[in-house]
Amino acid sequence: MEYLSRKLQRLREYDYSTPGAYFVTICTYEKRCVFGKVVPTDEIGEAIIKYSQTGEIAIHCLLQVEKHFPDCKVDHWVVMPNHIHILLSIGADPERIYPFPTANVSHIIGTYKAAVSRACRKANIPYDKLWQASFYDHIIRN
């Protein structure tokens, strides 16, 4: 059997704790629609997402990220049925000097994913796997 390696998603020499903005996409395992479903609101094609309990947990945990990482700001986000988009800023408060190093994107996203999984287990929402491995990111340069 031939070994298949995963494509490296991160830039090799880039320091992901560098102050800046990042566009991050996190997907559910096998792209299952566990966060909710799209519901039409009228005849002209308008729609909203009706969140499941898992979707509500994902939103709640997302709103807690800044409390756990004070040098990080979640500027914008959207939770879709099978993935989440986050516009994340690191080094959001240049006036403040923190007694600890800035967390990097991987640590922030890993902590977030673990918090959602833990909260789902606590709420008795069973998932063998909730998340796809890793995440996708784009460094926002300007």
N, C-alpha and C positions, 0 to 999 in steps of 0.2 A: 504494500500500500504506500502510495506516495504521500509524503508529509506536505500538508498545505499550511503555509504560514499566513498569519493575519497581516493585512496591509497596515503599516505603521501610520497612525492617524495624526501624530504630533510632528511638528518641525523638529528635526534632530538637535540643532544647536540653540533653540529658542528657550529662554527662561520664562516659564509660564507663571512666575510670581512677579514678573515685571509689571509695574503700574500700566494700566491700559484697559481697553474694552475688548470683550470677547463675545462672539455669538455662538452659543452652545445649543446643540440638539441632542436630546436623550431619548432613546427609543425603548419601547417595551419588548420583552422577549417574544420572538417570532411575530412582532408587530401586532400583538393581540390588542384589541380595543377595550382596555380595562379601565380607562379613566372616564368613560362616558360614551354618549352617542350624539350624533348630529340630528337635531330635530327642526323641521321646517316651522317657521312662524307665520308665514302668509303665502299667498298665491304667487308672488313675484320672485320667489327664490330666496328670500331672507331666511336665515337659519341661525340657531344658537346651539351651543353644546350643553346638553343636560348631563351634569357630572354624576358619576357613581360615587359610592362611599370612598373608593380608592382614589378617584379624582379629587374629592374634597380633601383627603389626607395629603395628596401630592401638593395641592395649593397651600394648605396650612403649613406644611414643612418648608415650602418655598418661601413663604413669608417670614420664616424663622431664620433663614440663612444669614441675614445681616446681624442678627443677635449673636450668632455663634462665630461669625467672622466680621468683626467691626471694621476692618479695612477693605471690606467688600460691599458692593452695592448692586442689588438686583434692579436694574433700571427699568426693564420691561420684560414681560413673560406672557406666554400663552400655553395653556394645557389643552392639547388636542386629544382625540380618543386613544391614540396609540403612541404619541410622542409629546415631548415638551420642548419649546423653544425658550431660551433665556438670553437676554442681553445683560452681561455681567461685567461690572467694572471692578478692577482691583487697584488698590491705592486710591480709593475714592476720596479720602480726606488728607490732602498733602500737608495740611497744617499740623496734624497730630503725629507725634512720634510714638510708636507702639513699642512696648518692651519685649515684643516677640516678633519673629520674622513674619512677613506677609505669607499667607497660605497661597499655594499655587492652584490653578484651575482644577487639576486632577484631584487634589485633596478636597476641595470644596464640593465638587460634583460627586465624588465617592462618598463623602459624608452625607450629602443630601440623599443619595440613592439608598444608603444604609438606613437613614432615618425613616424614609417612606416605607421601606420593607419592614422595619421593626414595628412601626405604627400599624401597619396592615396586620401583622401577626398578632399584635396586642388586641386589635379589633376583631380577631378571629376571621380574617379574610385570608384564606389559604392560597398560597402561590408556591409551586415548586420553584419557579423562577419568575421574577417580576420584570427584571431589566435585561436588555441586551448588553453584552459585554462592552465596556468602554463607552465612548460618546464621540460626537463630531463637533469640531470647533473651527471657527474662523477668527483670526486675529483682526480686529478692526484697526486699520492703520491711520485713518483720518476721519 
